[in-house]
Every structure is written in structure tokens, then in C-alpha cells.
Amino acid sequence: MTSPAPKVGFISLGCPKALVDSEQILTQLRAEGYETSSTYQDADLVIVNTCGFIDSAVEESLDTIGEALAENGKVIVTGCLGAREEVIRAAHPQVLAVTGPHALQEVMHAVHHHLPPAHDPYTSLIPPQGIKLTPRHYAYLKISEGCNHRCSFCIIPSMRGDLVSRPIGDVMQEAENLVNAGVRELLVISQDTSAYGVDVKYRTGFWQGRPVKTRLTELAQALGELGAWVRMHYVYPYPHVDELIPLMAEGKILPYLDVPLQHAQPRILKAMKRPANSENTLARLHHWRSLCPDITVRSTFIVGFPGETDDDFAYLLDFLQEAQLDRVGCFMYSPVSGATANALPNPVPEEIKEERLSRFMAVQQEISTAKLQRKIGRTMTVLIDEIDADGAVTRSAADAPDIDGQVFIEDGRFRHPAFGDTSASMHGASGLKVGEFVEVKIIAAEEHDLWGERVAT
């Protein structure tokens, strides 16, 4: 008689890069015959993949570890906060093991020690795309670990190390496996996507028997051959990023760039140790739009950085008006334990940070609303994320999952593919399916979202 498979509970916190780490651990667990549990009570032990980027994330991670210990008692900790083991041990000395980020082998070693796998050869069979935590139709594709920058507000390099690019053959094989398994959208992520290959001097790898250089442009060209949407995240505006724009204009990859600018005022950028300046960024934005008018540019900013004056903030607002970015996130500066920015003089009072955040978002809201209003009457391709009683929830090329807007179709009722999707009668009157591309005409817009109606084909 085969012994019951050991069960592992899994909690994943933090960014998409941590999510990919979680997927790799879950894939290895499944490959070795472990099962996953959705409850503390049914799990033989629990793995918590932590975030440690800002103080609120540290607090959330420590609270989650404490909850897992209280509910289960056996906890292995991994992830970014794991790089600061002393912090975890001080709060929760009874955890079984602590590892840092992207530490698959160390995590598995701890699992093997505290929960040996059952011996059943059949449980080693896993799908070639691995275990995914995203919906079936989109997936994150991590192309590198770590970062060579030393931004003064960030401690990620101390947690994840310097840039280490994945071999391009491995990246492309993973992407191909994902697309073959039904993924319709690949979201390319790393700490610094535009630096891909710098650490290996852009050496040549191989995919499908042909040479491919380990560089962002060549990677984008290859990914564009797979027939899925390809969306670029965390792209610094280096000059060679210009080479991606013709690929967007030709429809090879999505006309979308996520560029984390963080600020615009040169003095603040210098204090942040950011590798960019606002004048070059504006020129680059204008150039990109001249080559690909439909490009969507999203970014994130920090207000209230130490030393930021009223004039600095006014400069940032002027930049925002000039840049006319499509999607923007903004955060108040928050000290992070271990960040060099903590030592900078002239901290901005909390009430001023809050006021600046409110003013910043009000300006951007006007810009975003006006841009969405101009899309009314246009026909666009959307990808269906879900269908509920009211219709379909979809996204356009301008919308990354979870962080951007959505396009709602009010006639999208259907029967979920889990119940079978081979018969037209199973799809409801509209015939829509999750993971399907459809054409819609935009009929209404609000601050962040669009509404559309299907275009007859």
C-alpha cells in the first residue's frame, strides 16, 4: 500500500518575482510527490515566502509567520526577509528553517529534513510548464535575478544579490512550454529587465538549434514568435530600449512598457541614485510615441523623499503633465531598514507626504481619464480574464493584470471551461471563454476602466 503523500501548506507574499520563486518551489514539491494543502490543519508543515522590501511588508511577513506557527506549528521561511534571518529568529525563534530568496535547493533541503517525501514513482509526473499560481491563460516569465543598481531607498540587492541573467535557452524553453500549455500572455519580469545579459556580456545561447544573443532585444524578438502577448515590466529607459519600439509597432510584442521612473527632479534622482534623468526621459517618451503612437507607458513614483522641497514636487507635477503617462502608481516615501536613504537629511513630515500624494494622484487622474475618454469609439483586441453574472472582465494591450485597468463586456455569460469547452452549447449564448481574445468597440470610459461591446466577426 502506498503511504499517503505528505502535504505542504504554502503562503506567497510580495511581488511577481517572489511569485515565480513560489511557483518553482511548488513545481519541485509536486515533482517529488508532495501535495499542497489549502488549510493549516491539513498541512504537515507550512512554507512562507516572505517580502522584506519596506517596513509594512516586513510586518506583514512576520505576522504571517506567527499565524502559521500558531495554526500549524511547523514553518519554513524563505524569500526576501529570509535574507535577514536574525529579524525572523528574534520574532519567531521556533521556525524550522530560514532561507533567502530564490533558494530552491535550500528550501527543498529543509523540507526533506523535516518532512521526507513519500516513495511513489507516479507522483513525479508533472506538467512541463510546472505549477503556476496565476490563471491558466497568463504567466510571469522571470529572466534574471538580482540587480546591479544601488538605489538609496532600496535594499533588494542586499537580499537578492547582483544581476544574474538566466540562460536565454532556458528562458525560451520555459516560455514555449507555457504557451504550449495554453498561456496566452507572457509577462516578462526581473529587477532590471533592460539589463538582461549585461552580466554575461550578452553571450550567445541556443534555442531550437539556432543561436540567440542573451540580450533584451533578441529575447523580445524570439518571444514574439510564440504567438502570445508579450508584456515588458520593470524596464529602465536605457538607449537600447529604443530597439523594442519597432517590434511593438510591428505587433511582435505588446506596445506596453513598465518604466519605474520614481521621480523627475534631477537633484532628487541623484539622491535616489537612479540611473536616469527627466530631460532624457521626456525625449525618449516623445521618440517612442513617434515610432509607435499606440504605446502605453506605465510608471511608479515616490513622493516625500528626504530633502524633497515644494519646488522639487512642483517640478515633478510639471513632468507628469509633460510626460502624459498612461498608467501611474505613486507611493509615499517610507524608510526601509538598511537603506542608505535613511541617513539623508531633511525628512519630509508625514502630513506633507500625504498632501503631495493626494495632489500627485489628482493630476494623474485627470491625465488618465482624458486618455481613456479618447478611446471611446475605437475597436481593440482584449483578453478575457473572467466571466461572471454580469458579463466578461477583460484586459486590453494597455492593461497588465492586477495593476492596471480593465475592459468590461456586459454580454459575456458562459459556462466555465472547467465543465468542458469542446461543445458550443457549453459556452452559453455569447460563446466567450476565459483566455480567449475577442474584438470589442469601446462605448464608455471612467477613471481607470473601459466598457465595450463585442464586434461581430
C-alpha positions, 0 to 999 in steps of 0.5 A: 500500500502506498503511504499517503503523500505528505502535504505542504501548506504554502503562503506567497507574499510580495511581488511577481518575482517572489511569485515565480520563486513560489511557483518553482518551489511548488513545481519541485514539491509536486515533482517529488510527490508532495501535495499542497494543502489549502488549510493549516490543519491539513498541512504537515508543515507550512512554507512562507515566502516572505517580502522584506522590501519596506517596513509594512511588508516586513510586518506583514511577513512576520505576522504571517509567520506567527499565524502559521506557527500558531495554526500549524506549528511547523514553518519554513521561511524563505524569500526576501526577509529570509535574507535577514534571518536574525529579524525572523529568529528574534520574532519567531525563534521556533521556525524550522528553517530560514532561507533567502530568496530564490533558494530552491535547493535550500528550501527543498533541503529543509523540507526533506529534513523535516518532512521526507517525501513519500516513495511513489514513482507516479507522483513525479509526473508533472506538467512541463510548464510546472505549477503556476499560481496565476490563471491558466491563460497568463504567466510571469516569465522571470529572466534574471535575478538580482540587480546591479543598481544601488538605489538609496531607498532600496535594499533588494540587492542586499537580499537578492544579490547582483544581476544574474541573467538566466540562460536565454535557452532556458528562458525560451524553453520555459516560455514555449512550454507555457504557451504550449500549455495554453498561456496566452500572455507572457509577462516578462519580469526581473529587477532590471529587465533592460539589463538582461545579459549585461552580466554575461556580456550578452553571450550567445545561447541556443534555442531550437538549434539556432543561436540567440544573443542573451540580450533584451532585444533578441529575447523580445524578438524570439518571444514574439514568435510564440504567438502570445502577448508579450508584456515588458515590466520593470524596464529602465529607459536605457538607449537600447530600449529604443530597439523594442519600439519597432517590434511593438509597432510591428505587433511582435510584442505588446506596445506596453512598457513598465518604466519605474521612473520614481521621480523627475527632479534631477537633484532628487534622482541623484539622491535616489541614485537612479540611473536616469534623468527627466530631460532624457526621459521626456525625449525618449517618451516623445521618440517612442510615441513617434515610432509607435503612437499606440504605446502605453507607458506605465510608471511608479513614483515616490513622493516625500523623499528626504530633502524633497522641497515644494519646488522639487514636487512642483517640478515633478507635477510639471513632468507628469503633465509633460510626460502624459503617462498612461498608467501611474502608481505613486507611493509615499516615501517610507524608510526601509531598514538598511537603506542608505536613504535613511541617513539623508537629511531633511525628512519630509513630515508625514502630513506633507507626504500625504498632501503631495500624494493626494495632489500627485494622484489628482493630476494623474487622474485627470491625465488618465481619464482624458486618455481613456475618454479618447478611446471611446469609439475605437475597436481593440483586441482584449483578453478575457480574464473572467466571466461572471453574472454580469458579463466578461472582465477583460484586459486590453494591450494597455492593461497588465493584470492586477495593476492596471485597468480593465475592459468590461463586456456586459454580454459575456455569460458562459459556462466555465471551461472547467465543465468542458469547452469542446461543445458550443452549447457549453459556452452559453449564448455569447460563446466567450471563454476565459483566455480567449481574445475577442474584438470589442468597440469601446462605448464608455470610459471612467477613471481607470476602466473601459466598457465595450461591446463585442464586434461581430466577426 
